């Protein structure tokens, strides 16, 4: 929807040149790029500066061209659905032109823009494909800025679809990337989106605390565009928590800003939230009038589908309040298809509730009961997912607190070790040189780990030895995916349990250091065999858990076989050919028998043990 993305890129369309300026020196060019990338005013001055860069774009490297292209996206107006359709056509035409040239920078930018347009049109699956492809290309290029931007878009979209944990995962990664690049304002943007995601999760107190902190930061910066987005988010929060007068006050300011900027899609969305606040206050006629857009210069066919659905939902609620029950049903029936296709479950539940009430008043009791059952089912799905998200988030934050305390203890202990080593070196410089040197190397390794571990999330989520997810994190990811599969929002979910064959023999004969190397190399091999959306974690000892969202059992078996073959081809320095590295793998797919995640994992575990019993180095599928 418009408010959530008013700062997102729009299209790689050529902005008319306003005259060629002298080509900027490299250092000045980089400064100008960064200044524009952190400017969200979209003023006339901003557009002119972008136009000057566009006029010189062909003189620069592909990496610089990609950044200029992203600024073209940001500077282009998109107030109508026809703009979105033209944008997709343009992006696809340009992708066809560069096909075969291996210009990943340009392709990534085009895919990102096309994905955003697809998202605005409600084509969520294709939008996600474009975002995933952009992330993959950005990773190949080592372009952290593009990775951050793609994760920001993806996280925002996932939040609107109700996939809160994955949304937070992507938004927090985007924030961390921007922090690492020193882009403070972009980092604050991500923090705003993170706070809004907490609001969507129903974590209202946490969201409000973050909003209040951000509000002061934006006031100090004078960034009116971002400050206005924050007003909208806070307005929605106030409305959700029964403070509708405060919501209206903020949304009034937001509407004035968007009207002045002629951002009609954003005006439409703000008015819908405003109308819902009026309806909650019992001001029914005002709500209906506010939710109408007759004064805006855009016909209905140029409005985003989700906004039309929200307006029909509002009109249905108004008609039901006014006792015009058949009109209420008609409006709700217009809203339901889009709410369903775009997976807006909370609004869909509201639609079924209103329709059930209206049908009951019309005396159509059987149909009313059916709609009531749909409401209860949808509402329970929403609550189940939100409760699960909140519970998992709480567990993760508890882990972060515990890890912070552990990290502080490690710092103290390592400083003490460093002092002891220095004393030993002074007292027994020659006789203990080897010991001190070894200890010094150990300290360097420990300090390196400490430096990497300053990001608490990494310390909490990764296995120290292998670098993949630890047991806690992979279990949290599994729980989140399991909830999505159970609620019907994930078509398939398969789990692999991978166990290294005869691992004890490696430890006993070659030592634990060699065993650690085998574990690390096997973990790396498994990771390299997976898709971008898959997850792998060390489940304990020599056992790994692999999560395959969207993969039915047959596809999971193919992934497992690929892992088995890759491990079989693995050669670890120091491990003789007489002790080949092999794995046994059990696969299980979620079905209705799995009331809890533990049952699904148990079935995969049992399949792995059958593989062991049948001679090891094989894949077994759970029945």
Secondary structure, DSSP 4 states (H G I P E B T S, - for coil): -TGGGTTS-----PPPP--PPPPPPHHHHHHHHHHHHT-----HHHHHHHHHHHHTGGGS-HHHHHHHHHHHHHHS---SHHHHHHHHHHHHHHHHHHTTS--HHHHHHHHHHHHHHHHHTT-HHHHHHHHHHHHHHHHHHT-HHHHHHHHHHHHHHHHHHT-HHHHHHHHHHHHHHHHHHT-HHHHHHHHHHHHHHHHHHT-HHHHHHHHHHHHHHHHHHT-HHHHHHHHHHHHHHHHHTT-HHHHHHHHHHHHHHHHHHT-HHHHHHHHHHHHHHHHHTT-HHHHHHHT--TTSS--GGGS-HHHHHHHHHHHHHHHHHTT-HHHHHHHHHHHHHHHHHTT-HHHHHHHHHHHHHHHHHTT-HHHHHHHHHHHHHHHHHHHHHHHHHHHHHHHHHHHHHHHHHHHHHHHHHHHHHHHHHHHHHHHSTTTTHHHHHHHHHHHHHHHHHHHHTTSHHHHHHB-TTTSSB-HHHHHHHHHHHHHHHHTTSSS-EEEEEEEETTHHHHHHHH-HHHHHHHHHHHHHHHHHTS-TT-EEEEEETTEEEEEEET--HHHHHHHHHHHHHHHHT---TT--GGG---EEEEEEE--TT-SSHHHHHHHHHHHHHHHHHTTSS-EEE--
